[in-house]
Amino acid sequence: MNVRQLGIALGIGWLLLPLVACAGALVLWKSNNEFTWAGHLFAAVISLPLILGTAIFSLVAIRRLRQVRSWKRLSQAMLLLPILLTVGYAVWLNASPQRITPDSVTTSPGDFYFEYAPQTAFGFPFPFYRIYDQVQPDQHFASIGQNFFDFSSLLGNMTFWSFPVYLIVVVAFLELPRSDEESVEPEMPTQPLTP
């Protein structure tokens, strides 16, 4: 798979991800096994290709940018700086604790109590680590203690923040010349030796 095919596959994946996620969530909700290995495996199957593909796509763009000699350091920073800022902002948001209480969250009848029970949560936009004020916030889920870690939400956050990185790389590839059009310094012609 070349870079163009990888970019097209990632684009199709990003377009289909909401539909696949909704269908998978419906199936898991009907089977009532949201916190089993099946739910985490499903999240890994739909998330990891986009996360790893975006990382590979970004590395190829950075390597290609370094090979274009006409692009100076400032032009290289135009690609690296937005990616680093996006990743840093994502890490900062996911590492910052947020307070969740029933008064601060608009809930629907389909929500479980553990989602909006009084707690301190980490993760944006999907909290993946929750510290509840009480030991068992929802009596319907005996497996939920005072601390709860959701691997599926962690993968969801990584997938969510990979999308702006993918867009930055796509814009960079549109601006970069093709490999056969790269500006390489011309070689000096050799002068024949005169006797």
Secondary structure, DSSP 8 states (H G I E B T S, - for coil): --HHHHHHHHHHHHHHHHHHHHHHHHHHHHHT-TTSHHHHHHHHHHHHHHHHHHHHHHHHHHHHHHH-TTS-HHHHHHHHHHHHHHHHHHHHHHHSEEEE-TTTS---TTS-HHHHSSEEEE-SSS--EEEESSS-S-TT-TT--SEEE-HHHHHHHHHHHHHHHHHHHHHHHHHS--GGG--------------
